[in-house]
Amino acid sequence: MVVIRLARMGTKHAPKYRITVADSRRYVTSKYIEVLGYYIPTPKGKDTKVVVNMEKYNSWVSKGAQPTDRVKHVVKMAQTPK
């Protein structure tokens, strides 16, 4: 089963997440199929909080990939205008 999930990157107390497409049987930060974007919960300076390639995201969802609840929330944040 293919899932769309967050993979934690960054350092202690400064998390950054990649939005990845991966096989559900693999470990969270191991091999993935494709990176769809990133999410920084506490951006500093000119960093963007959420970047998602919506074209690729919609393509994977239409193929049957299951996004996690947190990914759905992050994608919703990316779609709302600021």
C-alpha positions as CSV (number, residue, x, y, z in Angstrom):
1,M,0.0,0.0,0.0
2,V,1.3,3.4,-0.9
3,V,1.0,6.2,1.6
4,I,1.7,10.0,1.7
5,R,3.3,10.9,5.0
6,L,5.7,13.2,6.8
7,A,9.3,12.3,7.3
8,R,11.1,14.3,10.0
9,M,14.3,16.0,9.1
10,G,16.2,18.9,10.8
11,T,17.7,19.0,14.3
12,K,16.6,18.8,17.9
13,H,14.1,21.5,18.7
14,A,14.0,22.7,15.1
15,P,12.0,20.1,13.1
16,K,11.4,20.2,9.4
17,Y,9.3,17.6,7.6
18,R,9.3,16.3,4.0
19,I,6.0,15.3,2.5
20,T,6.9,11.9,0.9
21,V,5.2,9.1,-1.0
22,A,6.4,5.7,0.3
23,D,5.5,2.1,0.7
24,S,3.6,1.7,4.0
25,R,5.9,-1.2,5.1
26,R,9.0,0.9,5.0
27,Y,10.4,2.9,7.9
28,V,9.3,6.5,8.0
29,T,12.7,8.1,7.1
30,S,14.0,5.3,4.8
31,K,13.6,5.0,1.1
32,Y,10.7,6.8,-0.5
33,I,9.2,7.0,-3.9
34,E,8.9,10.8,-4.3
35,V,9.1,14.0,-2.3
36,L,6.0,16.2,-2.8
37,G,7.1,19.2,-0.7
38,Y,8.0,20.2,2.8
39,Y,6.5,21.6,6.0
40,I,8.3,23.8,8.6
41,P,6.2,24.2,11.8
42,T,8.3,27.2,13.0
43,P,9.7,29.0,10.0
44,K,12.5,31.6,10.6
45,G,13.3,34.5,8.4
46,K,12.2,34.1,4.9
47,D,11.4,30.4,5.1
48,T,8.0,29.3,3.8
49,K,5.9,27.3,6.2
50,V,4.4,24.9,3.7
51,V,5.4,24.0,0.1
52,V,3.4,21.3,-1.7
53,N,3.4,20.4,-5.4
54,M,-0.4,20.0,-5.7
55,E,-0.2,18.6,-9.2
56,K,1.9,15.6,-8.0
57,Y,-0.2,15.3,-4.7
58,N,-3.5,15.0,-6.6
59,S,-1.9,12.6,-9.1
60,W,-0.8,10.2,-6.3
61,V,-4.2,10.5,-4.5
62,S,-6.0,9.6,-7.8
63,K,-3.7,6.6,-8.1
64,G,-4.8,5.4,-4.7
65,A,-2.1,6.7,-2.3
66,Q,-3.5,7.2,1.2
67,P,-2.5,10.5,2.9
68,T,-2.2,10.5,6.7
69,D,-4.4,12.8,8.8
70,R,-1.5,15.2,9.4
71,V,-0.7,15.4,5.7
72,K,-4.3,16.3,5.0
73,H,-4.1,19.1,7.5
74,V,-0.8,20.4,6.0
75,V,-2.2,20.3,2.5
76,K,-5.2,22.2,3.6
77,M,-2.9,24.8,5.2
78,A,-1.0,25.1,1.8
79,Q,-4.3,25.7,-0.1
80,T,-5.6,28.5,2.1
81,P,-4.6,32.0,1.0
82,K,-2.7,34.1,3.5
